[in-house]
Amino acid sequence: MAGSGTQDDPWTLTTAPGTSAYTMYRDEAADPPALVCRVGTTTLRYHLRAIEDLTAYLRERGEWVDLGAADEQKPAKDGTVEAWGRAQDNPVGGWYGLRKGYRGRFGMYLPPLLEELGLVELEHQPRNNRVRAL
């Protein structure tokens, strides 16, 4: 994997279909600690604990889960990674996204990071990708 996950040396990733490149890094000094995702000129922030929490959720499910990526303003399909990343019953009690207006796309940007960290298996089809814990 390219990068070490710091601001000076971010992880270089691509979306599951391989169509868009982006970077992510840990900002442990943020309150709360964050994963910072840069897609072009857009910056999204997610709870840093999303790495462990999403991995645990996928292990608990024990099966393939649709990514279901969607912008914050659009509803997430039930049973998807995106829906879980917004659900009131997830470990943070709602959105993993930290920046209002930019809280969506959890299902697009987190699974490729988990794959690079060796925590999940991710499909790489043009559409409708799924993820499962290893």
Backbone as a chain_set.jsonl record, in Angstrom:
{"seq": "MAGSGTQDDPWTLTTAPGTSAYTMYRDEAADPPALVCRVGTTTLRYHLRAIEDLTAYLRERGEWVDLGAADEQKPAKDGTVEAWGRAQDNPVGGWYGLRKGYRGRFGMYLPPLLEELGLVELEHQPRNNRVRAL", "coords": {"N": [[0.853, -1.164, 0.0], [0.489, 2.2, -0.767], [1.807, 4.852, 1.058], [1.768, 5.813, 4.557], [-0.286, 6.554, 6.142], [-0.241, 8.985, 7.464], [-0.523, 12.598, 7.75], [1.519, 13.752, 6.259], [2.275, 11.635, 4.694], [0.016, 10.253, 3.265], [-2.364, 7.498, 2.89], [-2.735, 6.187, -0.329], [-5.407, 5.573, -2.302], [-7.956, 3.791, -4.22], [-11.335, 3.903, -5.365], [-13.718, 1.184, -5.042], [-14.603, 0.324, -7.711], [-12.383, 1.185, -9.033], [-12.273, 3.614, -10.299], [-11.857, 6.177, -9.259], [-9.349, 8.048, -7.641], [-8.092, 8.681, -4.358], [-7.004, 10.094, -1.195], [-6.215, 9.168, 2.191], [-5.781, 9.838, 5.659], [-4.746, 9.443, 9.095], [-5.863, 11.517, 11.713], [-5.084, 11.884, 14.651], [-4.993, 13.803, 16.586], [-7.204, 15.342, 16.316], [-10.505, 16.315, 17.479], [-13.365, 14.656, 17.653], [-10.848, 12.0, 17.267], [-9.882, 11.533, 13.876], [-10.409, 10.218, 10.532], [-9.148, 11.5, 7.676], [-10.25, 12.246, 4.54], [-9.367, 12.908, 1.289], [-10.61, 13.934, -1.697], [-9.971, 14.932, -4.697], [-10.517, 18.334, -4.553], [-12.117, 18.214, -2.379], [-12.703, 17.646, 1.059], [-13.363, 15.141, 3.326], [-14.371, 13.984, 6.533], [-14.168, 11.356, 8.833], [-15.072, 9.459, 11.757], [-12.241, 8.194, 13.382], [-12.343, 5.766, 14.651], [-13.899, 4.276, 12.988], [-12.545, 2.412, 11.454], [-11.995, 0.13, 13.128], [-14.612, -0.297, 14.091], [-16.24, -0.724, 11.773], [-14.994, -2.985, 10.737], [-15.516, -4.831, 12.81], [-18.323, -4.903, 12.668], [-18.67, -6.05, 10.103], [-17.483, -8.544, 10.525], [-19.258, -9.571, 12.385], [-21.581, -9.727, 10.834], [-20.781, -11.644, 8.945], [-21.008, -12.22, 6.233], [-21.251, -11.301, 2.727], [-21.637, -7.813, 2.207], [-23.433, -5.224, 0.75], [-22.014, -2.193, -0.581], [-23.33, 0.331, -1.065], [-22.926, 3.146, -1.374], [-23.685, 6.58, -0.889], [-24.496, 10.056, -1.231], [-24.757, 12.419, 1.479], [-27.253, 13.733, 1.418], [-28.928, 11.967, 0.169], [-30.977, 9.04, 0.566], [-29.785, 6.058, 2.184], [-29.502, 2.725, 1.051], [-31.137, 0.108, 2.74], [-29.422, -2.199, 4.88], [-26.855, -1.909, 3.887], [-23.324, -0.988, 3.853], [-23.162, 1.786, 3.833], [-25.67, 2.52, 4.968], [-25.359, 1.446, 7.551], [-23.28, 3.072, 8.435], [-24.629, 5.37, 9.068], [-26.558, 4.764, 10.86], [-28.632, 4.887, 13.781], [-28.186, 2.929, 15.663], [-25.54, 2.161, 15.486], [-22.088, 1.976, 16.72], [-21.35, 4.719, 17.219], [-23.724, 5.988, 17.369], [-25.061, 7.142, 15.166], [-24.168, 9.205, 12.43], [-21.013, 8.421, 10.986], [-19.562, 10.15, 9.525], [-18.096, 13.338, 9.967], [-18.376, 15.974, 9.179], [-20.826, 18.163, 8.57], [-22.944, 18.067, 5.77], [-21.051, 16.777, 4.316], [-21.055, 14.145, 5.11], [-21.716, 11.747, 3.986], [-21.035, 8.998, 1.694], [-19.584, 7.085, 3.027], [-19.676, 4.335, 2.551], [-18.306, 4.222, 0.188], [-15.657, 5.148, 0.55], [-14.483, 4.021, 2.903], [-14.365, 1.059, 2.798], [-12.283, 0.404, 0.756], [-9.976, 1.25, 2.149], [-10.001, -0.463, 4.376], [-9.594, -2.844, 3.021], [-6.987, -2.468, 2.02], [-5.638, -2.427, 4.422], [-5.739, -5.044, 5.045], [-7.976, -6.195, 6.243], [-10.448, -6.832, 5.167], [-12.244, -8.364, 2.412], [-12.858, -7.168, -0.795], [-15.047, -6.504, -3.464], [-14.454, -5.656, -6.924], [-16.035, -4.566, -9.082], [-17.661, -2.87, -11.89], [-20.021, -1.733, -10.823], [-22.231, -1.887, -7.932], [-20.731, -3.117, -5.758], [-19.455, -5.293, -3.15], [-18.521, -6.109, 0.251], [-16.681, -8.048, 2.642], [-15.678, -9.313, 5.818], [-12.431, -10.616, 6.569]], "CA": [[0.0, 0.0, 0.0], [1.226, 3.454, -0.814], [1.558, 5.749, 2.173], [1.771, 5.258, 5.91], [-1.486, 6.982, 6.842], [-0.05, 10.247, 8.163], [-0.83, 13.742, 6.892], [2.644, 13.947, 5.345], [2.404, 10.441, 3.857], [-1.308, 9.612, 3.337], [-2.643, 6.311, 2.091], [-3.262, 6.47, -1.663], [-6.402, 4.527, -2.523], [-8.925, 3.978, -5.3], [-12.655, 3.364, -5.048], [-13.869, -0.239, -5.394], [-14.563, 0.096, -9.153], [-11.09, 1.625, -9.567], [-12.504, 4.772, -11.165], [-11.462, 7.441, -8.635], [-8.276, 7.995, -6.656], [-8.226, 9.584, -3.22], [-6.065, 9.821, -0.121], [-6.739, 9.186, 3.559], [-4.785, 9.776, 6.718], [-5.231, 9.524, 10.476], [-5.63, 12.749, 12.466], [-5.369, 11.457, 16.014], [-5.077, 14.991, 17.44], [-8.527, 15.964, 16.134], [-11.487, 15.995, 18.51], [-12.771, 13.362, 17.961], [-9.859, 11.533, 16.3], [-10.55, 11.434, 12.574], [-9.833, 9.81, 9.256], [-9.345, 12.6, 6.747], [-10.329, 11.727, 3.18], [-9.292, 13.967, 0.294], [-11.027, 13.52, -3.028], [-9.811, 16.179, -5.439], [-10.449, 19.473, -3.639], [-13.082, 17.982, -1.302], [-12.205, 16.956, 2.243], [-14.37, 14.509, 4.171], [-13.814, 13.492, 7.792], [-14.928, 10.287, 9.475], [-14.501, 9.013, 13.033], [-11.117, 7.27, 13.213], [-12.748, 4.45, 15.148], [-14.631, 3.582, 11.932], [-11.748, 1.266, 10.992], [-12.281, -1.01, 14.001], [-16.051, -0.523, 14.201], [-16.761, -1.326, 10.545], [-14.453, -4.343, 10.671], [-16.282, -5.644, 13.758], [-19.668, -5.075, 12.099], [-18.596, -7.004, 8.992], [-17.228, -9.866, 11.106], [-20.516, -9.993, 12.994], [-22.499, -10.104, 9.743], [-20.28, -12.914, 8.438], [-21.408, -12.437, 4.838], [-21.046, -10.15, 1.86], [-22.514, -6.674, 2.47], [-23.369, -4.198, -0.302], [-21.446, -0.915, -0.141], [-24.444, 1.275, -1.012], [-22.454, 4.522, -1.205], [-24.633, 7.638, -1.239], [-24.266, 11.367, -0.628], [-25.5, 12.652, 2.711], [-28.612, 14.183, 1.143], [-29.695, 10.871, -0.421], [-31.144, 7.927, 1.505], [-28.943, 4.875, 1.988], [-30.245, 1.471, 0.936], [-31.085, -0.709, 3.95], [-28.534, -3.357, 4.902], [-25.574, -1.617, 3.246], [-22.292, -0.326, 4.657], [-23.56, 3.193, 3.949], [-26.768, 2.624, 5.94], [-24.793, 1.197, 8.876], [-22.479, 4.239, 8.787], [-25.544, 6.455, 9.455], [-27.599, 4.195, 11.719], [-28.669, 5.293, 15.189], [-27.75, 1.838, 16.531], [-24.125, 1.82, 15.321], [-21.363, 2.351, 17.94], [-21.288, 6.164, 17.492], [-25.091, 6.476, 17.487], [-25.438, 7.967, 14.017], [-23.203, 9.417, 11.345], [-19.558, 8.346, 11.153], [-19.061, 11.372, 8.917], [-18.003, 14.383, 10.977], [-18.55, 17.308, 8.629], [-22.184, 18.274, 8.035], [-22.949, 18.316, 4.333], [-20.047, 15.881, 3.725], [-21.022, 12.957, 5.969], [-22.019, 10.548, 3.219], [-19.999, 8.27, 0.947], [-18.884, 6.171, 3.931], [-19.595, 3.05, 1.868], [-17.39, 4.317, -0.947], [-14.268, 5.432, 0.896], [-13.917, 3.206, 3.982], [-13.989, -0.315, 2.452], [-10.966, 0.227, 0.145], [-8.951, 1.367, 3.186], [-9.988, -1.72, 5.125], [-8.962, -3.861, 2.165], [-5.535, -2.208, 2.012], [-5.124, -2.785, 5.749], [-5.807, -6.5, 5.159], [-9.057, -6.544, 7.154], [-11.64, -7.26, 4.435], [-12.201, -8.684, 0.989], [-13.708, -6.192, -1.472], [-15.242, -6.716, -4.896], [-14.007, -4.544, -7.76], [-16.852, -4.559, -10.286], [-18.032, -1.498, -12.267], [-21.12, -1.248, -9.979], [-22.819, -2.803, -6.945], [-19.695, -3.881, -5.073], [-19.726, -5.791, -1.81], [-17.364, -6.282, 1.115], [-16.859, -8.962, 3.767], [-14.504, -9.424, 6.689], [-11.579, -11.802, 6.395]], "C": [[0.901, 1.229, 0.0], [0.827, 4.313, 0.372], [1.519, 5.033, 3.504], [0.579, 5.722, 6.737], [-1.314, 8.218, 7.699], [-0.375, 11.391, 7.205], [0.277, 13.97, 5.864], [2.833, 12.795, 4.371], [1.085, 9.666, 3.871], [-1.368, 8.317, 2.532], [-3.197, 6.778, 0.747], [-4.137, 5.29, -2.054], [-7.2, 4.807, -3.787], [-10.243, 3.364, -4.849], [-12.751, 1.921, -5.541], [-13.887, -0.486, -6.905], [-13.23, 0.498, -9.796], [-11.18, 2.88, -10.408], [-12.035, 6.094, -10.573], [-10.378, 7.209, -7.598], [-8.55, 9.003, -5.547], [-7.165, 9.233, -2.192], [-6.791, 9.869, 1.217], [-5.56, 9.196, 4.516], [-5.462, 9.907, 8.074], [-4.893, 10.897, 11.048], [-6.032, 12.449, 13.904], [-5.491, 12.631, 16.969], [-6.426, 15.687, 17.323], [-9.452, 15.541, 17.272], [-12.864, 15.874, 17.878], [-11.707, 12.986, 16.925], [-10.534, 11.171, 14.981], [-9.704, 10.732, 11.524], [-10.149, 10.952, 8.305], [-9.215, 12.043, 5.334], [-10.318, 12.9, 2.216], [-9.556, 13.384, -1.081], [-10.998, 14.781, -3.879], [-9.65, 17.326, -4.459], [-11.402, 19.325, -2.453], [-12.426, 17.213, -0.16], [-13.389, 16.436, 3.046], [-13.66, 14.016, 5.42], [-14.763, 12.454, 8.382], [-14.28, 9.979, 10.82], [-13.379, 8.017, 12.75], [-11.5, 5.862, 13.655], [-13.537, 3.659, 14.112], [-13.863, 2.363, 11.423], [-12.102, 0.029, 11.815], [-13.771, -1.329, 14.029], [-16.632, -1.194, 12.959], [-16.244, -2.752, 10.39], [-15.232, -5.274, 11.592], [-17.689, -5.912, 13.239], [-19.649, -6.123, 10.982], [-18.307, -8.414, 9.498], [-18.506, -10.437, 11.712], [-21.517, -10.446, 11.934], [-22.083, -11.435, 9.124], [-20.641, -13.233, 7.004], [-21.045, -11.202, 4.025], [-22.073, -9.069, 2.186], [-22.331, -5.665, 1.337], [-22.79, -2.912, 0.258], [-22.528, 0.157, -0.026], [-24.056, 2.722, -0.855], [-23.488, 5.53, -1.689], [-24.211, 8.945, -0.57], [-25.142, 11.516, 0.605], [-26.969, 12.981, 2.46], [-29.511, 13.086, 0.568], [-29.844, 9.748, 0.595], [-30.209, 6.769, 1.152], [-29.826, 3.638, 1.939], [-30.046, 0.642, 2.206], [-30.114, -1.875, 3.791], [-27.174, -3.138, 4.28], [-24.585, -1.027, 4.248], [-22.674, 1.138, 4.875], [-24.659, 3.369, 4.989], [-26.255, 2.41, 7.356], [-23.995, 2.411, 9.342], [-23.291, 5.451, 9.195], [-26.518, 6.041, 10.551], [-27.491, 4.656, 13.168], [-28.185, 4.184, 16.127], [-26.306, 1.386, 16.26], [-23.36, 2.334, 16.555], [-21.248, 3.854, 18.226], [-22.679, 6.788, 17.552], [-25.525, 7.403, 16.376], [-24.314, 8.062, 13.008], [-21.755, 9.201, 11.779], [-18.896, 9.553, 10.503], [-19.142, 12.515, 9.907], [-18.342, 15.776, 10.474], [-19.907, 17.415, 7.953], [-22.129, 18.712, 6.576], [-21.989, 17.405, 3.578], [-19.942, 14.586, 4.525], [-21.272, 11.666, 5.216], [-20.786, 9.933, 2.581], [-19.12, 7.38, 1.821], [-18.653, 4.83, 3.247], [-18.676, 3.049, 0.665], [-15.933, 4.376, -0.5], [-13.671, 4.576, 2.003], [-13.535, 1.79, 3.559], [-12.646, -0.471, 1.716], [-9.812, 0.38, 1.143], [-8.861, 0.077, 3.982], [-9.355, -2.849, 4.323], [-7.446, -3.689, 2.169], [-4.89, -2.56, 3.343], [-5.199, -4.286, 6.01], [-6.918, -6.996, 6.062], [-10.29, -7.118, 6.463], [-11.284, -7.697, 3.024], [-13.231, -7.779, 0.316], [-13.829, -6.556, -2.938], [-14.837, -5.459, -5.659], [-14.705, -4.576, -9.114], [-17.164, -3.108, -10.672], [-19.125, -0.893, -11.375], [-21.485, -2.31, -8.947], [-21.798, -3.702, -6.254], [-20.106, -4.24, -3.652], [-18.412, -5.976, -1.072], [-17.697, -7.333, 2.171], [-15.555, -9.043, 4.546], [-13.719, -10.685, 6.362], [-11.579, -12.642, 7.659]], "O": [[1.928, 1.277, 0.677], [-0.359, 4.479, 0.656], [1.276, 3.829, 3.583], [0.439, 5.336, 7.897], [-2.141, 8.486, 8.571], [-0.49, 11.183, 5.997], [-0.002, 14.342, 4.724], [3.478, 12.956, 3.335], [1.019, 8.563, 4.413], [-0.561, 8.071, 1.636], [-4.041, 7.672, 0.701], [-3.671, 4.153, -2.128], [-7.139, 5.899, -4.352], [-10.264, 2.425, -4.053], [-11.947, 1.492, -6.369], [-13.239, -1.43, -7.358], [-12.979, 0.189, -10.96], [-10.254, 3.185, -11.159], [-11.831, 7.053, -11.318], [-10.471, 6.294, -6.779], [-9.164, 10.046, -5.775], [-6.505, 8.199, -2.299], [-7.83, 10.513, 1.361], [-4.495, 8.647, 4.233], [-6.581, 10.407, 8.191], [-3.773, 11.383, 10.889], [-7.158, 12.719, 14.322], [-6.039, 12.476, 18.06], [-6.754, 16.537, 18.151], [-9.211, 14.536, 17.941], [-13.486, 16.895, 17.587], [-11.658, 13.568, 15.842], [-11.614, 10.579, 14.963], [-8.478, 10.663, 11.613], [-11.312, 11.326, 8.153], [-8.199, 11.446, 4.979], [-11.163, 13.79, 2.31], [-8.855, 12.494, -1.561], [-11.904, 15.61, -3.791], [-8.749, 17.303, -3.621], [-11.482, 20.219, -1.611], [-11.688, 16.253, -0.384], [-14.297, 17.188, 3.399], [-12.481, 13.668, 5.371], [-15.979, 12.643, 8.425], [-13.085, 10.208, 11.007], [-13.559, 7.091, 11.959], [-11.025, 4.879, 13.085], [-13.821, 2.481, 14.332], [-14.476, 1.381, 11.004], [-12.467, -1.005, 11.256], [-14.156, -2.497, 13.995], [-17.426, -2.128, 13.074], [-16.985, -3.633, 9.954], [-15.572, -6.389, 11.197], [-18.192, -7.029, 13.358], [-20.523, -6.988, 10.93], [-18.834, -9.383, 8.952], [-18.799, -11.624, 11.573], [-22.219, -11.439, 12.124], [-22.937, -12.265, 8.812], [-20.587, -14.393, 6.595], [-20.592, -10.193, 4.566], [-23.244, -9.372, 2.415], [-21.204, -5.297, 1.005], [-23.029, -2.565, 1.415], [-22.63, 0.822, 1.005], [-24.808, 3.48, -0.241], [-24.089, 5.364, -2.751], [-23.641, 8.939, 0.521], [-26.146, 10.82, 0.754], [-27.836, 12.548, 3.218], [-30.727, 13.263, 0.491], [-28.942, 9.52, 1.402], [-29.889, 6.537, -0.014], [-30.786, 3.522, 2.7], [-28.923, 0.494, 2.689], [-29.996, -2.46, 2.715], [-26.401, -4.088, 4.152], [-24.962, -0.621, 5.348], [-22.524, 1.665, 5.978], [-24.584, 4.283, 5.811], [-26.669, 3.119, 8.274], [-24.027, 2.748, 10.526], [-22.726, 6.458, 9.622], [-27.224, 6.882, 11.107], [-26.393, 4.796, 13.708], [-27.813, 4.464, 17.267], [-25.892, 0.337, 16.753], [-23.938, 3.063, 17.362], [-21.064, 4.231, 19.383], [-22.802, 7.995, 17.764], [-26.276, 8.35, 16.612], [-23.596, 7.091, 12.771], [-21.32, 9.725, 12.804], [-17.791, 9.938, 10.887], [-20.139, 12.655, 10.615], [-18.574, 16.676, 11.281], [-20.124, 16.832, 6.891], [-21.37, 19.607, 6.205], [-22.086, 17.266, 2.359], [-18.866, 13.994, 4.611], [-21.057, 10.586, 5.766], [-19.651, 10.299, 2.889], [-18.037, 6.968, 1.404], [-17.57, 4.253, 3.348], [-18.303, 1.984, 0.172], [-15.071, 3.731, -1.098], [-12.451, 4.414, 2.046], [-12.452, 1.338, 3.931], [-11.915, -1.412, 2.026], [-8.784, -0.282, 1.004], [-7.765, -0.423, 4.236], [-8.665, -3.705, 4.876], [-6.709, -4.665, 2.307], [-3.723, -2.948, 3.386], [-4.776, -4.755, 7.067], [-6.828, -8.1, 6.599], [-11.089, -7.811, 7.093], [-10.192, -7.44, 2.519], [-14.352, -7.641, 0.806], [-12.835, -6.881, -3.587], [-14.869, -4.351, -5.124], [-14.056, -4.608, -10.16], [-16.954, -2.203, -9.864], [-19.161, 0.323, -11.186], [-21.102, -3.473, -9.068], [-21.989, -4.915, -6.177], [-20.963, -3.602, -3.041], [-17.338, -5.998, -1.673], [-18.858, -7.491, 2.551], [-14.47, -8.864, 3.992], [-14.283, -11.692, 5.933], [-10.92, -13.68, 7.709]]}, "num_chains": 1, "name": "protein.A"}
